[in-house]
Amino acid sequence: MSSDQLLNRAFELDSADPLAHWRDRFVIDDPDLSYLDGNSLGMLPRSTVHRIHEVMNDEWGLGLIRSWQKWLNLPLVVGNELAPLLGADDGEVVVHDSTSINLHQLLHAAVRLRPGRTAIAVDAYEFPTDRYAVEAVAREHGLDVISPPAGQRLDEIPLDECAVIVRSLIDYRTAEIADLVGFTLRAHEAGALVIWDLSHAVGAIELDLHAADVDMAIGCTYKYLNGGPGAPAFSYVRSNLISDIDQPIRGWFGQDDQFAMDSAWSPKPGIGRLMIGTPSILALEAARCGIELSSEAGMPAIAAKGRALTDFAHECCDELRLDSVSPRDAYIRGSHIAIRHSDAKEITQRLERDYSVIADYRDPDLIRLGCSPLTTRYGDVARATIHLASMVRQ
Ligand SMILES: Cc1ncc(COP(=O)(O)O)c(C=O)c1O
């Protein structure tokens, strides 16, 4: 297929796309920009602009301190709004702090739930924050860090010594989806807990944490959920584990009676025990708007478009002879694809400078094309790959 034929095909797909109108719900200043980095920072929903203005004006400006009556439990309220997107129940999710902080917190808690175990496992190619958190928590508890040797996966190593394993559901480089059900089961059979990092999965694919018997999970809201830069992350703990969680980062928001100022530490009975200090209300409201949009569009439709966009991206790669390292099977692939090239960094920079295509680069040789189902057009994917191919051939 020629470039023109690919563009025509993209035009047909965009015309038939049942989610195409969702772009109108976002702030789009330059319709000619192909934004393929929503897997790092999702676009700004129009409702967020309105909501933040409203919260600043009415709740902060006019309500002042009185507004804390409705703000105090906002991390739990937003957690309950997010829960259906995770396949979780009310009272199992709280939105607070960053993914990195939440991971440290749950790692400590998980280790305390498995006394006598000697290790924590994490893949050597895992996202940096996850590896750093594992190393730091292991050091504090006097545990070893286990990683599979090169060429092997966590699925292949023994887990009998492990208190907990940290694993991304979707690989941030290749977009490969791990076996949520199978790996969780294997860890449980070995007596270990798993903390799943859902940063690249939430808002991109359908999740059913209950069906998979997931213990704990964390993840970002600023990627596919369009929650905004630095939007708070979420923590999930399965309901029957919550009361056993010994919260390691204690703060007054996790205290049962927060305003009994002289009380000794006594954690909230539910998932609220993971709250630490004063939440960032503006950021939480922004995250909430993004969560509302994904809930309204529905995860089945969003996930289906993610598969279709990335299938089309592979069709373009094949026609243009680009080397994607992402899985071909859409059901084991998240919502981005990664193209390998030795000049990946320079190509990514030139895509933006010369062709108005924003993609991203991951060290050492990957160009990631993020396909956010609510905002990415098939035309964006066609344009990005055509320009990319033209540079590769120069
Ligand atoms: C897979 C994964 N885990 C963790 C993080 C870190 O999140 P934060 O910077 O919000 O702590 C990121 C950030 O991009 C990520 O992609």
The ligand as a Gaussian input file, in Angstrom:
#p B3LYP/6-31G(d) Opt

LIG

0 1
 C        4.914000       1.794000      34.857000
 C        5.097000       3.013000      35.690000
 N        5.184000       2.891000      37.025000
 C        5.387000       3.952000      37.827000
 C        5.490000       5.234000      37.314000
 C        5.828000       6.374000      38.244000
 O        4.764000       7.157000      38.542000
 P        4.899000       8.478000      39.434000
 O        5.889000       9.363000      38.767000
 O        3.506000       9.039000      39.362000
 O        5.288000       8.123000      40.797000
 C        5.371000       5.417000      35.922000
 C        5.472000       6.765000      35.337000
 O        5.426000       6.997000      34.172000
 C        5.183000       4.281000      35.102000
 O        5.100000       4.399000      33.769000

